[in-house]
Amino acid sequence: MFEQVVFSLPPEILVEFRQAITQGHWSNGMELTNKQRITCEQALFYHEHNSSMLFH
């Protein structure tokens, strides 16, 4: 289920995740919680790791 959600995310959302992790808050100014940070990191890791494997 998680993998299906991750692969269905548009690129703009992945960029938003990356920026939120880097800046510590969402683009609307809301602070990124620890749970949100972990989820974003997992989604980015999973997406990047598995996307690269698809092309090998």
C-alpha positions in Angstrom: 0.0 0.0 0.0 2.7 2.5 1.0 4.6 1.8 -2.2 1.6 2.4 -4.3 1.0 5.7 -2.7 4.6 6.7 -3.0 4.8 5.9 -6.7 1.5 7.7 -7.4 2.8 11.0 -5.9 3.3 13.7 -8.4 6.9 15.1 -8.7 5.7 18.4 -7.1 4.8 16.6 -3.9 8.2 14.9 -3.7 9.8 18.4 -4.1 7.6 19.7 -1.3 8.7 16.8 0.9 12.4 17.6 0.2 11.9 21.3 0.9 10.0 20.6 4.1 12.7 18.3 5.4 15.4 20.8 4.5 13.6 23.9 5.9 11.8 22.2 8.8 8.4 23.6 7.8 5.9 23.3 5.0 5.6 25.9 2.3 2.6 27.4 4.1 4.8 28.0 7.2 3.5 25.2 9.3 6.2 23.4 11.3 7.1 19.9 10.1 6.5 17.4 12.9 8.9 14.6 13.7 6.4 12.0 12.4 5.9 14.0 9.2 9.7 14.3 8.7 10.1 10.5 9.1 7.2 9.8 6.7 8.6 12.2 4.1 12.1 10.7 4.5 10.8 7.2 4.1 8.7 8.2 1.0 11.7 9.9 -0.7 14.1 7.1 0.2 11.7 4.4 -1.1 10.8 6.3 -4.2 14.4 7.1 -5.1 15.8 3.7 -4.2 13.1 1.8 -6.1 12.9 4.2 -9.1 16.7 3.7 -9.7 16.3 -0.1 -9.5 13.5 0.0 -12.2 16.0 1.4 -14.7 18.9 -1.1 -14.1 
